[in-house]
């Protein structure tokens, strides 16, 4: 079977992608430094411990497995941290990605599926975002992802490296079978933080900002089930391996939910209250991020059929009660 190098394959989205790849008939080779990932999440193929900055290690892994493509998830992704320590994000996300891309090109592995973000669009209020929307990132996380997109374009011109870029919106949920799920230390994502508050693992959830120009004053986001998301990545891989050209796709449902909407759904699903308090806005947060694109559905045949708040919170709650990783 053909192998695919999955950087960040021990992380939340990467581990789900590895399961989807295995189910699609590929051998996912996880490459991860375990700074934010979990070795217990590597269940679906070989594991190679390494950092993206280590060119010799990358060269050895490319030589050993001869992957047909790369799925590149490895990145730092905390917006607040990127505002406070932008240098770390430029060194890790951009410098590491450049080293990876150079190693892939040198090995003749010329198909890359890249995990980007809707944060490259910045804060464009009252605009439904599609792939042609201008990119104005307002934090170092979004800026670093945009920079990697530019690197991929340059390497296509110079070396014929083809890429599929996925700019996706807020990811939530977990594997319905409970094999892998979402677990970060520290945790920064709304759904697991909310579930922690529900079951007493933290005193309360803080709602960051209640004075946004939205119906209830809280931020609005477009949520995508992690399993739908990784299905799109497998479709993007097949797109490249079928010889099609480089392409950018937004991954979202086109429907936005506020923070208070998410809390209300969680109360309904768990029959438990969400302890919470109102707090100030966080630097770098946008008012509203919602996809207006159907390109992935039209061209890839992608269908985000699991991406309802009920399914995402139900699957996340099941994982939250049964599955956590440990160092």
C-alpha positions in Angstrom: 0.0 0.0 0.0 1.1 3.6 -0.7 2.3 5.5 2.4 1.4 9.1 3.2 3.6 11.2 5.5 1.4 12.9 8.1 3.1 15.7 10.0 1.4 16.3 13.3 -0.3 12.9 13.0 -0.3 12.6 16.8 -2.5 15.7 17.2 -6.2 16.2 17.2 -6.9 16.6 13.5 -3.8 14.6 12.4 -4.8 11.5 14.3 -8.3 11.5 12.8 -6.7 12.0 9.3 -4.5 8.9 10.0 -7.6 6.8 10.7 -9.3 8.1 7.5 -6.2 7.4 5.4 -6.0 3.9 6.8 -9.6 3.3 6.0 -9.0 4.6 2.5 -6.2 2.0 1.9 -3.1 4.1 2.6 -0.4 3.7 5.2 -0.3 6.9 7.3 3.2 7.6 8.6 3.0 9.9 11.6 5.9 12.4 11.9 5.5 14.4 15.2 7.7 15.9 17.9 5.0 15.3 20.6 5.2 18.8 21.9 1.4 19.2 21.5 0.6 15.7 20.2 0.1 12.4 21.9 1.8 9.1 21.1 -1.3 7.2 22.3 -3.1 8.8 19.4 -0.8 7.1 16.9 -2.9 3.9 16.3 -3.2 3.6 12.5 0.3 3.4 11.1 4.0 3.8 11.9 5.3 6.5 14.1 8.5 8.6 13.5 9.5 11.0 16.2 11.0 14.2 14.8 10.9 17.9 14.5 10.2 19.8 11.3 13.4 21.8 11.8 15.5 18.6 11.5 16.2 18.3 7.8 18.4 15.2 8.2 15.6 13.4 10.1 13.1 14.3 7.5 15.4 13.1 4.7 15.8 9.8 6.4 12.0 9.4 6.8 11.3 10.2 3.2 14.0 7.7 2.1 12.6 5.0 4.4 9.0 5.2 3.5 9.0 6.8 0.0 5.6 8.4 0.6 3.4 9.3 -2.4 2.3 12.5 -0.7 2.5 14.6 2.5 -0.4 15.8 4.7 0.9 18.7 6.6 -0.9 19.4 9.9 2.0 20.2 12.3 1.8 23.7 13.5 1.3 25.9 16.6 -2.3 27.1 16.5 -3.2 29.3 19.5 -4.3 32.7 18.4 -3.7 34.4 21.7 -0.2 32.9 22.1 0.6 34.0 18.5 -0.2 37.6 19.5 2.1 37.4 22.5 4.9 35.5 21.0 4.8 35.9 17.2 8.4 34.9 16.7 7.7 31.4 17.9 5.0 31.1 15.3 7.1 32.3 12.5 10.0 30.0 13.5 7.8 26.9 13.9 5.0 27.3 11.4 6.9 29.0 8.6 10.5 27.8 9.2 9.4 24.2 9.9 7.1 24.1 6.9 9.9 25.5 4.6 12.2 22.7 5.8 9.5 20.1 5.2 8.7 21.4 1.7 12.4 21.5 0.7 12.8 17.9 1.9 9.7 16.7 0.1 10.9 18.4 -3.2 14.4 16.9 -2.8 12.8 13.4 -2.3 10.6 13.8 -5.4 7.4 13.8 -3.2 5.6 16.5 -5.1 2.0 16.3 -3.7 1.2 18.1 -0.5 -2.1 18.5 1.3 -1.8 21.5 3.6 -3.8 22.4 6.6 -4.4 26.1 6.5 -7.0 28.2 8.2 -9.8 30.8 7.7 -7.7 33.0 10.0 -5.8 34.0 6.8 -8.9 36.1 5.9 -8.7 38.2 9.1 -11.7 40.1 10.5 -14.0 40.9 7.5 -17.3 41.6 9.1 -20.6 40.9 7.2 -18.6 39.2 4.4 -19.3 35.6 3.6 -15.9 34.2 2.8 -14.9 32.2 -0.2 -11.6 31.2 -1.7 -11.2 34.5 -3.6 -11.8 36.7 -0.6 -8.8 38.9 0.2 -6.5 37.6 3.0 -5.8 40.1 5.8 -4.7 38.0 8.8 -4.8 39.9 12.1 -2.7 37.6 14.1 0.6 35.8 13.7 -1.1 32.4 13.5 -3.1 33.4 10.4 -0.1 35.3 8.9 2.1 32.2 9.3 -0.4 30.0 7.5 -0.7 32.5 4.7 3.1 32.6 4.4 3.2 28.8 4.0 0.6 29.0 1.3 2.9 31.4 -0.5 5.8 29.1 -0.1 3.8 26.2 -1.7 3.0 28.4 -4.7 6.6 29.4 -5.2 7.7 25.7 -5.0 5.1 24.8 -7.6 6.7 27.3 -10.0 10.2 26.2 -9.2 9.9 22.5 -8.7 6.5 21.4 -9.9 5.2 20.7 -6.4 1.4 20.4 -6.5 -0.7 21.3 -3.5 -4.2 21.3 -2.1 -4.7 23.9 0.5 -7.7 23.6 2.9 -8.7 26.8 4.8 -11.0 25.6 7.4 -13.2 27.0 10.0 -13.7 25.9 13.6 -13.2 22.1 14.0 -15.1 20.2 16.7 -16.3 16.7 17.5 -14.4 13.4 17.8 -14.2 10.0 16.2 -17.7 8.4 16.8 -16.0 5.1 17.6 -14.0 6.8 20.4 -10.6 5.7 19.1 -9.2 9.2 19.0 -10.5 12.6 20.1 -9.6 16.2 21.1 -7.3 16.7 24.0 -4.9 19.6 24.4 -2.7 20.8 27.3 -3.4 23.6 27.9 -6.9 23.5 26.4 -8.0 26.5 24.4 -10.9 25.3 22.2 -14.5 26.2 23.0 -16.1 22.7 23.0 -13.7 20.8 25.2 -13.4 23.8 27.6 -17.2 23.9 27.8 -17.4 20.1 28.5 -14.7 20.5 31.2 -16.9 23.1 32.9 -20.0 20.9 32.6 -18.3 17.9 34.4 -16.4 19.9 36.9 -12.9 19.6 35.5 -12.7 23.4 35.6 -14.7 25.8 37.7 -16.3 27.6 34.7 -16.0 28.6 31.1 -15.1 32.2 30.2 -16.9 33.7 27.3 -14.4 36.1 25.8 -16.3 39.1 24.6 -20.0 39.8 24.9 -20.1 43.1 23.1 -19.5 42.0 19.5 -21.8 43.2 16.8 -23.8 39.9 16.7 -27.4 39.1 17.8 -26.3 38.0 21.3 -23.0 39.9 21.6 -20.7 36.8 21.3 -18.5 35.7 18.4 -19.9 33.7 15.6 -18.1 30.8 14.0 -18.7 28.1 11.4 -18.1 24.7 13.0 -17.0 21.6 11.0 -16.9 18.0 12.4 -13.4 16.7 12.5 -14.4 13.5 10.6 -15.9 15.6 7.8 -12.8 17.6 7.7 -10.4 14.7 7.3 -12.7 13.1 4.7 -12.0 16.3 2.7 -8.3 15.8 3.1 -8.5 12.3 1.7 -10.5 13.6 -1.2 -7.8 16.3 -1.7 -5.1 13.7 -1.7 -6.9 11.7 -4.4 -7.4 14.9 -6.4 -3.6 15.3 -6.5 -2.8 11.7 -7.1 -5.2 11.7 -10.0 -3.0 14.4 -11.6 -5.2 17.4 -11.1 -3.7 20.8 -10.4 -3.1 22.8 -7.3 -6.3 24.1 -5.7 -7.5 26.0 -2.6 -10.7 24.9 -0.8 -12.6 26.4 2.1 -14.1 23.9 4.5 -17.1 25.1 6.3 -20.9 24.6 6.4 -21.9 28.1 5.6 -23.8 28.3 8.9 -22.5 30.3 11.9 -23.2 29.8 15.5 -22.4 32.1 18.4 -20.7 31.0 21.6 -24.1 31.2 23.4 -25.7 29.0 20.7 -23.0 26.4 21.4 -23.7 26.5 25.1 -27.4 26.2 24.6 -26.9 23.0 22.5 -24.6 21.6 25.1 -27.2 22.0 27.8 -29.8 20.3 25.7 -27.5 17.4 24.8 -26.0 16.7 28.3 -28.9 17.9 30.4 -26.4 19.8 32.4 -25.7 23.5 32.9 -22.6 25.1 31.6 -20.9 27.1 34.4 -19.7 30.3 32.8 -18.8 33.9 33.2 -18.5 36.8 30.8 -15.0 38.1 30.1 -13.2 40.7 27.9 -12.4 40.1 24.3 -9.2 38.4 23.4 -6.7 40.1 21.1 -6.8 38.7 17.6 -10.3 37.3 17.8 -12.6 38.1 14.8 -16.3 38.9 15.2 -17.7 36.5 12.6 -16.0 33.8 10.4 -18.4 31.9 8.1 -17.6 30.1 4.9 -19.5 31.1 1.8 -17.9 28.5 -0.5 -19.4 25.4 -2.1 -16.2 24.6 -4.1 -15.3 21.6 -2.0 -18.7 20.1 -2.5 -18.8 20.9 -6.2 -15.3 19.8 -7.1 -14.3 17.2 -4.5 -17.7 15.8 -3.9 -17.3 16.6 -0.2 -20.3 16.5 2.1 -20.1 17.8 5.7 -23.0 15.6 6.8 -21.8 15.2 10.4 -21.3 18.9 10.9 -24.3 19.7 13.0 -23.8 21.1 16.5 -25.8 18.1 17.9 -23.5 15.5 16.3 -20.3 17.5 17.1 -21.1 18.0 20.7 -22.5 14.5 21.1 -19.3 12.9 19.8 -17.1 15.2 21.7 -19.0 14.5 24.9 -18.7 10.8 24.4 -14.9 11.1 23.9 -14.7 13.6 26.8 -16.2 11.1 29.2 -14.0 8.1 28.2 -10.9 9.1 26.3 -7.9 11.2 27.4 -4.3 10.9 26.7 -1.4 11.0 29.1 2.3 11.9 28.8 
